[in-house]
Amino acid sequence: PVLALPQTRPPDPARVEQELAQALQGRARVFALFWATDQADPHGLVEGFLDRSAFKGLESWQGNVRFVIYRLANNLTCQTLAGGPRFDDFAALDAICTPEAVRVAPGEVLPVGLRWRALAATERRYKVTLQLLDQRNQVVAQRDAEPVGGSRPTDDWTAGEIIADNHGIYVPPGAPPGAYRLILALYDSQTGQRLPVSGGEDHWSLGAVEVARSEQPLPPEIAPMQHRLNRRLGPVILAGYDLYKRGYAHAPRTPLVPGDALHVTLYWLAPDPLPEDWPDDLTFTLELGEQRITAPLAGGAFPTGSWRAGDLVRGEFDLMMEQNKRKLRLQVAGQDLRLGPIPTP
């Protein structure tokens, strides 16, 4: 069903919440389109209700329309963290809420509920970052947002207050199946500086997550990419790629300077049908100036011999930025391709 809200101007808050509550009953997902909200819903009644009641995952702009996927979850298990982590002197994490089986497939949203306790007031606005890391500590999925979808910024918290903060981690199409870990951090929205966490780290580990294999290959058209190619390189197809400063997937145009880590996501597509000589472990070489990486297409955890015909598979890699270098050289099966440009000042 399709529901257009709010239906009156000015909107009636009680009516909006009632209609949303009824519409969400028995649903697993909400696909929301937001446009002209400054005029139609200036107080953000619709989005605020969804941010409190569901778990915001994928969020992207198409022109002047914002597309959001929410996950609804009524079967979460909340774990109280006795003597839980403190983020500097500002906040403590008292509990986390996740599904009993922390398992998600590419293209789905993993719901994570955080229960913060404010230790002190602050004038700073901190953002929450949740990152899904693979076995090589590459960021495969990331969610950055102010608490409660931005409706409860940290400069509005009071000491002793408990804040229920829901987040959804959208696992992107092409994420290889396997074991991952989920980490949490708070950082200054102006400087990007993370708050120190008790234990001496700048993040807190929320535990293991299993990414399952998709039942059917996902089409590359549904995967957001900075650069789409559909270029054949030897036996495999490079569907596209992303280039951005490591940790800045939420702000991919952030310029890089020498010494920064450049993150490269390569989107590989297995041909359909697979050729008879399809390799068991196809590798590539990526060069930036004097630096060179040679590795399996998906980093080693998911060799090409395990791929199905039509599979979309992501590979995540890092290179250090060098002076005056704006393009990379990719080599697969004796064929070369230039990738770029890299965002620079």
C-alpha positions, -999 to +999 in steps of 0.1 A: +000+000+000+010+036-006+004+063+020+008+100+014+014+120+045+007+145+059-027+149+042-035+183+057-018+217+059-009+225+085-005+188+095-023+174+125+004+157+147-021+133+164-036+123+131-002+118+114+010+095+142-022+075+143-021+069+105+015+059+106+011+036+136-018+018+118+002+016+085+032+001+101+014-028+118+026-061+105+051-046+081+088-055+079+100-026+058+091+010+048+102+026+016+099+064+021+101+092-004+106+127+011+102+158-010+090+194-004+090+186+034+098+223+043+063+231+031+043+199+036+059+188+070+080+216+084+083+200+118+093+166+104+064+147+120+065+118+095+103+113+095+105+119+133+079+092+140+097+067+117+131+075+132+117+067+167+097+036+157+119+020+130+155+017+119+167+040+091+191+022+067+198+033+032+193+070+026+200+086-008+191+116-029+176+114-064+174+150-076+153+168-050+137+136-037+152+117-007+148+079-007+150+060+026+146+024+036+135+017+071+135-017+088+108-026+113+118-050+141+096-061+170+117-091+180+149-074+192+168-087+223+182-060+245+214-066+263+222-045+294+259-035+296+268-036+333+296-011+336+293-004+299+315+018+278+318+056+284+325+079+256+348+105+272+329+122+300+298+128+279+278+096+276+276+060+286+261+031+266+238+013+289+223-013+265+222-025+229+193-041+211+197-064+181+180-094+166+187-127+185+204-141+154+227-113+141+225-124+105+217-102+075+219-106+037+232-081+012+205-055+003+189-058+038+190-036+069+204-048+102+186-030+131+206-018+160+191-001+190+214+020+213+204+031+248+225+061+258+227+077+292+239+113+292+267+120+318+269+157+312+256+184+290+276+196+260+276+223+235+291+200+209+270+181+183+283+146+180+274+120+154+270+083+158+289+061+134+283+023+131+307+005+108+306-031+096+342-044+092+354-074+073+383-097+084+408-072+069+392-043+089+378-028+057+346-008+061+319-027+041+288-009+055+285+024+075+258+045+090+266+080+102+238+102+118+230+124+147+210+105+174+174+096+167+177+106+131+188+141+140+158+149+162+178+145+195+212+163+188+237+159+216+237+196+225+201+190+236+209+162+261+207+167+298+227+148+325+210+116+335+187+114+305+182+081+287+180+083+249+167+055+228+185+058+195+177+035+166+199+029+136+198+006+106+230-007+089+223-012+052+245-041+040+252-032+004+246-055-026+278-074-034+290-078+002+308-112+003+292-137+027+311-144+059+319-132+094+321-094+101+323-073+132+303-042+141+319-012+158+304+020+173+319+055+178+309+090+185+326+119+167+325+156+165+305+166+135+327+197+129+362+182+133+356+145+127+375+137+160+362+106+178+356+106+215+378+084+235+361+052+248+368+036+282+395+010+275+417+033+255+402+029+220+383+053+199+354+029+193+335+001+210+329-034+195+293-045+194+301-080+184+300-103+154+276-102+124+271-129+099+265-117+063+246-145+045+247-152+008+218-138-012+194-165-024+196-151-059+223-129-076+214-092-071+214-070-103+242-044-103+216-017-111+204-017-075+239-010-061+248+027-057+281+034-074+301+066-081+313+053-115+294+027-136+314+009-163+302-026-172+337-031-187+350-066-195+384-073-181+396-108-190+370-133-178+353-109-154+332-077-157+340-045-137+305-031-131+319+000-115+339+015-087+340+041-058+369+063-047+368+083-015+387+091+017+387+061+041+359+065+066+341+091+045+316+070+025+289+094+039+309+123+023+326+108-008+336+142-023+358+150+007+392+159-009+423+138-002+458+152+005+491+132+005+492+109+035+454+102+035+441+067+029+422+064-004+395+038-002+387+019-034+355-002-038+355-024-069+322-040-081+328-072-099+302-091-120+305-128-128+294-134-164+263-155-171+269-182-180+303-188-164+329-198-190+344-233-188+378-219-179+364-197-151+393-193-126+393-205-090+410-174-076+413-145-101+435-117-089+441-080-099+467-054-095+460-018-085+487+009-087+489+045-074+522+061-081+548+038-065+523+018-045+509-015-058+484-040-045+480-075-059+451-094-044+421-117-051+391-097-065+372-098-032+402-097-009+407-134-004+377-144+018+354-151-012+375-165-042+361-165-077+357-202-076+328-198-051+310-173-073+278-181-092+269-169-127+256-133-124+270-127-089+278-091-080+308-090-056+324-061-039+361-058-031+374-032-006+410-019-006+431+010+006+460+029-008+479+059+006+474+091-013+505+104-031+514+139-044+498+149-077+482+115-083+446+117-095+441+083-112+448+047-105+459+019-128+439-014-127+452-046-143+432-078-146+443-108-168+467-086-188+443-058-195+447-023-181+422+004-171+426+038-156+403+047-127+396+082-115+395+111-108+404+110-071+388+139-052+416+164-044+416+201-033 
